[in-house]
């Protein structure tokens, strides 16, 4: 059974071509770099494999970085830009400060890609490929990444604060915020399964541990041991989001929700007598369904683009404009 599930999770998901156009760059394509930079996918895969081997948590960190990039003015690598005199970027926005990590991993892959094909591959595409490979390297599905994104010339801290769901979000808020990006409630519930890997800071889940009623008491007590009440310190103490299999991309996240062991309030909102309960149950019992839906939703999210007419470029250094 385990082998069958793993095979389902590893199955490649190939979807119809995205019609969304990258700002000033035309539609995305599976063959965008076939002639211009044929080795880009193998370079990124190798870079992610090294990063995950050194620290499995990095896979979850890169996946989260991609989500936080795409939800703010599209998948344009704006999250990678350092602050400048002319704009305050996204790195220090509330949802990202002391939280989003792995910038140096993207930098290293960009350096290798530039050495192979200079001024050709966008940072946004490198991040999209890295997120896919991160999931797969942790045992999750793979999918075809459509390429041809271009890089933003600016970034917006206020846009990051406004567009990224908080860990205390209600189900209604989650459905609305994902819906604003063209993502359905099913997409949202599938993408939330990314919380099957990674770790979170005490400050992001403390309120749930001490104030939520729909929580497993034993689970709450366990987390309270390293996450004291407000004022007691420990804000940066880490805990696995999925305590069952913290470094494996699987469907255990949904099993956790059914036993009221979601780490974030927003997680448990998916299974709390609401519209997503039935889907959570399905994903909990069907790893293949989750893997397929997650891959489809990632392709959909990866098609989020900057507004038409937005100036873009292919950055030479992911941290600054050319």
Buried (B, 14 or more C-beta within 10 A) or exposed (E): EEEEBBEBBEBEBEBEEBEBBBBEBEBBBBEBBEEEBEBBBEBBBBBBBEBBEEEBBBBBBBBBBBBBBBBBBBBBBBBBBEEEEEBBBBBBBEBBEEBBBBBEBBBEBBEBBBEBBEEBBBBBBBBBBBBBBBBBBBBBBBBBBBBBBBBBBBBBBEBBBEBBBBBBBBBEBBBEBBEEBEBEBBBBBBBBBBBBBBBBBBBBBBBBBBEBEEBBEEBBEBBBEEBBEEEEEBBEBEBBBBBBBBBBBBBBBBBBBBEBBBBBBBBBBBBBEBEBBEBBBBBBEBBBBBBBBBBBBBBBBBBBBBEEEBEBBBBBBBBEBE
